[in-house]
């Protein structure tokens, strides 16, 4: 079981709000966790429309020119760390083959990230619909360009689909990989397919792509040395990082932008309709990628919780103290200094969500996922709406938490799914419904 699996096993084992073990499996003192709305602290959210001179934006121009860059810098300084610089991306070992009985083209590409001899690489798996889509007479002769959902995965591309032709991860396919490691990877093939309903997405007229997060940063506190960050001028270890240096979330968001660099070069992909999606901690990364890279046409957060869509000030479920203690490699070091004093942070999740404006944003929660604070995720989306209103757009359009399995919203979409912390077909189809409505050309 991976770290996330162990962690959520710990969450399931909570009794009376007490977590009995850490994700590492080590013994720990019981940690009280608040699941009582009556105990949520009083708070006032920072004004996300205020710029560096304390002047409040009243026009889109003021937002784009002054306020948004200021708020983005605060998120870098206090939460995610400064964004790594872009590097050239070169596609290698590109394979195009028919898939799903001719209904799709499967593309597998190894992307070399930078021009250094020791530059990291990532394996990207992309499926493109081959079935016809409606065209007008004026565009009938033009190449079809599809919108695409892009997400990172936890366990490797081969685990995301039972497709036997998907290449194994880079560290498994290397010549020095042990036979045991290869056998274990083969046994994992398709085990996470429930979280990526490829054919359903293709049927809706969307391409869909993925890569594993470990290609950019292995998800453990010692993963910095093996991550892309040292090669981009950042520290070799978590302990050596400066206060505003990024961790794994910064690396994962950077990786999503590098995959975008490649996707927009493909003749079948519409560069104006690339949608970034993320679940759990990768939902936090998707939000940060969409905040910093405005080329993403739409941003989707699924069960992203603390450090993602949920308001930190609520002290409900996971908190800044808990998340930075257990996962010190996720955020910049500064965030850990705000454990148990989230009310002093100059930003909150509504700031992160507002960085997507005026592009479409979708936030998804699960009713049994109390650790991620589904009400706090909804309230974060509510509080972000003023950024869209500057552009004359309506966000959620309500302050009332909706019933379960009832999607709502305008330029900000939201649903509270029945069930647990997961990414399911129901979620993907709601993302597609929303994109059909808000993206030009759909």
Secondary structure, 3 states (H helix, E strand, C coil): CCHHHHHHHHHHCCECCEECCCCCCCCCCCEECCCCHHHCCCCCCCCCCECCCCCECCCHHHHHHHHHHHHHHHHHHHHHCCCCCCCCEEEEEEEEEEECCCCEEEEEEEEEECCCCCCCEEEEEEEEECCCCCCCCCCCCCCCCEEEEEEEECCCHHHHCCCCCCCCCHHHHCCCCCHHHHHHHHHCCCCCHHHCCHHHHHHCCEEEEEEEHHHCCCCCCCHHHHCCCHHHCCCCCCCCCCCCCCCHHHHHHHHHHHHHHHHCCCCCEEEEEEEEEEECHHHHHHHHHHHHCCCCCEEEEECCCECCCECHHHCCCCCHHHHHHHCCCCCCHHHHCCCCCHHHCCCCHHHHHHCCCCCEEEEEEECCCHHHCHHHHHHHHHHHHHHHHCCCCCCCCCCCCCCCCCCEECCEEEEEECCCCCCCHHHHHHHHHHHHHHCCCC
